[in-house]
Amino acid sequence: MSRVAALASVTVTTLSPALAVNAAAAPLRASAYRPDSRTSAASLVYDCSRPTPCGVGRARPSATRLRVRTLAEGLDIPWDIAFLPHGGGLVTERPGTVRLIKRGGRLQKAPVARIPVVAVGEGGLLGLVLDPDFTSNRLVYLYYTSATGMRLERWRWTGRQLVPQALLIDSIRAGNVHDSGRIEFGPQHRLYVATGDSGDPPLAQDPTSLNGKFLALTPAQYRGNQIATPEIVAMGLRNPQGFDWQPGTGALVANDHGPSGFDGPEGYDEVNVITRGGNYGWPNVIGDDTDHGLFLPPIRLYVEPIAPSGATFLRHRGTAWTGDYVLAALRGSELRRLSMRGGRVLSDVPMFRNRYGRLRTVREAPNGELCILTSNRDGRGTPTAGDDKILCVKPPRA
């Protein structure tokens, strides 16, 4: 569907079949989707065994009961978490603080860093990631909104606090909305940065702008002391907040928020396979419309909005979820666990729906647990006692 057509007719009841993707541009094929059924959970013990069929097969149901524990609470809009190699972790809070979770799991009261962010709208202190050689160099990377735009910086962990080292990127526009914020290390130790359109949709199609893109920096760039000019890996994105590489295939899979009403019909959230040089169509098209092959379609489309945020593939061996892609949903107030094979999504299982409110980030901990960051104090949720929290759940055994 073109964005112009979408604005003229907000109510959309049908989807066209997923279109074939040029094999040279996208190694994984798109699959067909329709609006899915939902399941819900109502207590601390959950039955998460009912998959949502995705038209290409069905995961085999099994009795699966999960217990959720609270790792930390009383956080101020946590956005990202990175686990330290010898235990504990660092957590970003959107108002501009980095918090330390100690080895025993206790949240240290005093922040280990205070960042001069401009926390307006969806902005603030966002992404956090450790250097691939963190055990030897103690380097940490932070991504946040400032008075002049988005800033990607390198900091160093002393064991007690973070100290600034270098500014790496400062030419990404910031806005009240759509600042994205996720940073991750990928193949060849390149540092990937997801950027949103900052509320100005045409920037996503502007090859001279870094907004609405996937960017990548080389080790020489992110460990250097000069402002970097990143490679633009892909474009045509609205507000991607979660991505990871599929074990085995190496495919880069990412979420992207669909329109929110002011810039198109609500919904049409996407899961995409990101390919080098790929264009995902925003704002020219939404959903599975490729404009006769000019743009790449999603492999998963949520017609009803869920607002997908952080995501991860599960790599810990020996569980029933190993290899699955899990994303956190803000508006959906749930996790979605997607099973993928051969470039298709075979099943999509909703978990913890409406139990913990808005879910911002999901990370796999070194012990194999899923750690989930809530986002109920961001102005769009309904906080309860203890919010915001870090919750952990152990996947069932295979």
WORAMO-V744653 format. One record per run of one state. SS is the DSSP state (H for helix, E for strand, C for the rest). FROM is the first residue (numbers start at 1). TO is the last residue. Records with the same first field share a line. If there is no record, write none. Layout:
SS: FROM-TO, FROM-TO
//
This chain:
C: 1-1, 9-44, 48-51, 54-64, 74-77, 84-88, 94-96, 102-106, 108-112, 115-124, 131-133, 138-138, 147-148, 158-161, 173-182, 186-186, 190-190, 195-200, 206-212, 218-218, 223-230, 236-241, 246-251, 257-268, 275-277, 280-284, 286-299, 303-307, 314-318, 320-324, 330-333, 342-343, 352-358, 365-368, 375-388, 395-396, 398-398
E: 2-2, 45-47, 52-53, 65-73, 78-83, 89-93, 97-101, 107-107, 113-114, 125-130, 139-146, 149-157, 162-172, 183-185, 191-194, 213-217, 231-235, 242-245, 252-256, 269-274, 278-279, 285-285, 300-302, 308-313, 319-319, 325-329, 334-341, 344-351, 359-364, 369-374, 389-394, 397-397
H: 3-8, 134-137, 187-189, 201-205, 219-222
//
